[in-house]
Amino acid sequence: MSPETTLALFHVFVTGWFVARGKGCSTLERMGNVWHLHYGVPMAGRDHELFVYGTPVEELIRLAHGFTRGTGHYLALAHPPGDGVGDGLLAAQYRVAAQEMLMVRPPHSITPSFLPPEMSLQRVTTVAQVERYNRLQGRTAIFPIELEEPRLRYYLVYQGVVPVARGRLVLLDQGIFCLDGIHTASTHRRRGIARGMVTQMILDAAAANHPRGVLSSSDMGYPLYQQLGYQNICPITIFEK
């Protein structure tokens, strides 16, 4: 895949991330190949996240300091192995928080995969559903204002009245969709729940004329996404400071 195509898909992924994770007070700005997401409310103790592709480490550190004013932040670096940028960030006292893979799914069909019979899949469309889920979680996991974002869809899987899995689907420009926040409770993994939920999300995206997908996968989710037709674009290393 050419660097230009990789950059274009990374830009789409960053936009999807912003729609999925941003709150009503969040902002996204771009300078060159560096995107700055200012959450407006702390996320895991940090208020800033940078997304970076093809930027020399000296320029990157300068931009990071300008965006964050030296406060703690995350930095998601999309890069080919051995380009030296990661080593430069480590030398600048960044720490590696996670390794992920940027992936794309071409617009081809998918075989339906059904949830176990005791499970039910719900799309979150009402404030009452949000409030119920937040009560069960004991925290504000979904902000009601997020229902006002027309590009964002929330999905929940319940076993009876207990939520056991969740995910976000973002419908973007050019017929591309982004999956984010796919999570299954540790007590319910390896039962086909994530496969059933993600398959339905892909089918819903295709029905909305968004047949091509992009996402960033953790090591845990990687085998599933490969099985569902996703292909590697480039590694993403998540740094923190």
N, C-alpha and C positions, 0 to 999 in steps of 0.2 A: 504494500500500500504506500502511495507517495506521501511525502511530508505534508503536502498541501491538503490531501484528503484526510490524513490523520488530524491535522490542525482543525479542519472544518468539523469533523466528528467530535473532537474534544470540545470545541466551542458549543456544539449542540448539547453535549453532555453537561457542561457547566450551566447552561441555561436551564436544563431539566433539573439539575441539583438545586438551583436557586428557586425554581417554582415549587419543588417538593419540600425543601427545608426552610425556605425563607418565611418569615412572619410578616405581619402587616407593616412593621417598621423596618424591614430589611431592605438593603440596597445592594446593587451589583454594578460595578464599574470596571472598564477595561482600559489597560494601557499597554499597547503592543500585544504581546502574547502572555500577559499577566492579567488575571481577573481577580478583583477584590470583592469578596462578599462580606459586608458588614451586617451582622445579624440584628443588631439593635437590642437584643436580649442575650445574655450569656448562654452559650451552648457548651456543656461540659467544661465550664469554667473559662471559656474563651469567647471573645466577641467578634473575632475576625478569622476569615479563612481565605487563603490565596490559592489560585489554580494556575499552574504554570506549564508552558510548553515552549521549548526551544529558546530559552533565554540564558545568556551567560551569567554565571553565578555572581559576579561582582554587581552587575546591573540588578539582578534579582534581589540581592540583600539590600541594596539601596532603595529599591521600590518597596520592599517589605517594611523597612523602617519608616518610610514616608507614609505608607498606608496605615500602619498600626501604631505609630509613635512609640515604638519599642515595647509595646505591651504584648502579652502572651497571645499566640495565634497558631493556627494550623496552616500547613502548606502542602498542597497536593501537586506533586511533580510528575507529569507525564513525560517519559523520556526513554530513549533506547538504552539498553545496558552499556555501561562503560563510557558514557559521555562526560564523566567527570563532575557534573553538577551536584550529584548526590554527595560525593566526597567533599566538595566545597562547602556544602551546607553542614555536614558533620563537623568540619573544621571550624565553622562559625557557631558552634555550640547548639545546633539543632539536634533533635533526637528522632529516630525512626519510630513512628507509632504503629504503622501497619503497612502491609504490601497488598496491592490490589491489581486487577487487570481490567483495562478498558476494552470492552467487547462490543461487537455489532452483530445484529441478526438481520440477514438479508430478507427481502420480502417474499418468503415462500410459505407454503401451508404448514399447519401443525396438527398433529393427531390429538383430539380431545383426550384429556386425562381427568378422571373424576375423583372427587374427594371420597374418603371413607364414608360409609353411609351414616355414621353418627355425627358427621360434621356438616355445617352449613356455612355457605359463603354469603356475605352481605357487602353491598356497596354502601358506604356512609354518605347519606344525602341530607340528613336532618340534624338540627342541634340536639334533639333528644337522643339520637344515637351517639353523638359526640359526648354528651354529658354522662350517658350510661357507661360508655367505654372508659372515660376518665375516672369515674367512680370505681370501677372494677380495678383499674390500674393504680389507684391511690395517688394519682398525679395528673397534671395537664399534659397528656400525651398528644392530643389533637386540639388545636385552638379553633374555636368556632369560626373565626374569621377566615380560616383556610377553606371553608365551604364556598366562599365567595369567589375563589379562583376557578374560572371555567375550564382551565387546562388540566386541573388536578383532580384525580379520583382516588379516594381511599377505599381499601378493601380489608375486611376482617373475616376471619374464620372462627366460628364458635363450635365448641362441643357442649351442647346444651346451652347453659347461660355463661359458660366460661370462655373467654377469648383465648385462642391458642396460636394464632398467626395473624400477621398484618402485612400490608404492602401499599405502595403508592404507585400510581400510573400517571404519567404526565404526557399530554398530547401536544407535540411541538410543531413547528413549521416544517414544510417540505415532506409531510407524511411520515415523520419520525416520531416514535414514542420513546420514553425513558422510564425504566423501572427503578425504584429506589426504596430503601428501607424494608426490604423483604426479610421477615424474621419469623421464626417458629419457636415457640417455647421449648426449652431444653427437654422438658418432660414428654414432648409430643413429636420429636424428630424421628426420621426414618420410617414414617408411616405414609408417605406420599402426599402429605398436606401441602408442602411448598410447591410440589409439582402441579397439583390440582389447581391451586390458587394462581400460580404464575401462568399456567396454560390458559386459564380463563381470561386473565388480564391481556395476554397476547391476542386472544381471539376478539376481545372487546375492542382493542386498539385497531385491529384489522377491520372490524365492522364499522369503525369510525373513520375509515380511510387513512389509517396510519399503520402501514404494514412493515415498516423498517424500525428496528429497535436498537437502542444504545444503552449501555449501563457500565458501572464499575463494580466488578465482582470481588468479593473476599475469597480466601482459600476455601472456606466452607461451602460457599455457593457455586464455586467454579464448575465442579462436575455436572451439576444440574443444568447450568446454562449451556455448557457444551452439548449435553444431550438434547436440549431444546433448540439447537441450531445456531447458537451464538459462536462467533469467531473472534480470535484475539486481534486487537489493534496494537496496543503497546502497554507496558507495565506502568502502574501509578504507584509511587511511593509517598505515603503520608508522613510528613515531618511535623513536629511540634516544638514550640519554644515558649 
